[in-house]
Amino acid sequence: METIFGIQNSTPLSSEKSPAEKLVHAAHQFEAILLNQLLGSLEHAFSALGKEKKEAGSDHYQFLGLQALASSVAAHGGLGIADMIIRNLKSRRIPADAAAATKKPL
């Protein structure tokens, strides 16, 4: 299991996956990273409102909780960002034969 920007990745990219599978995986990981950043910023802003003293190590547990929450939300559809990325990149995909035909020699 690898970690990308603090987010656990239980299915590492491998060369055995098709480009479409790699695209889906990368889009979901990207959304999880964005959600982790968003939730972390929100948690930091709201925790500053209550001026209570934090327990030692509580920041680490909060980080782990936010990481798990962001990964779970992204894995179950998230905010739809991954779906938008996938749709956009699939619509821009150029077949390999057409791309080779459009290249001009230098």
Residue, then its C-alpha position, 0 to 999 in steps of 0.5 A: m500500500e503506497t501513500i500519495f500526499g498523505i492519502q493511502n492508495s490500496t491499488p497502486l498503478s501498474s503497467e498491467k492496467s489499461p490507460a482508461e483504468k489509469l485515468v479513472h484511478a488518477a482522477h479519483q486520487f486527485e479528487a481525494i487529495l483536493l478533498n483532503q486539502l479542503l477538509g483540512s483547511l475547514e477543520h483548521a479554521f473551525s478548530a481555531l474558533g474554540k480556544e480549548k487546549k489540544e491534547a498531545g498527539s490530537d493533531h495527528y489523529q485529526f489528520l488521519g481522520l480527515q485522510a480517511l474521510a477524504s479517501s472514503v468520500a472520493a471513493h464513493g463519488g465525492l463531489g463529482i470532480a473525478d467524473m468531470i475530469i474523466r469525461n473531459l479527458k476522454s472527450r479530448r482523447i485522439p486516436a493514436d493513428a490520427a495523432a501520428a498522421t497530424k505530426k509533421p516532420l521537423 
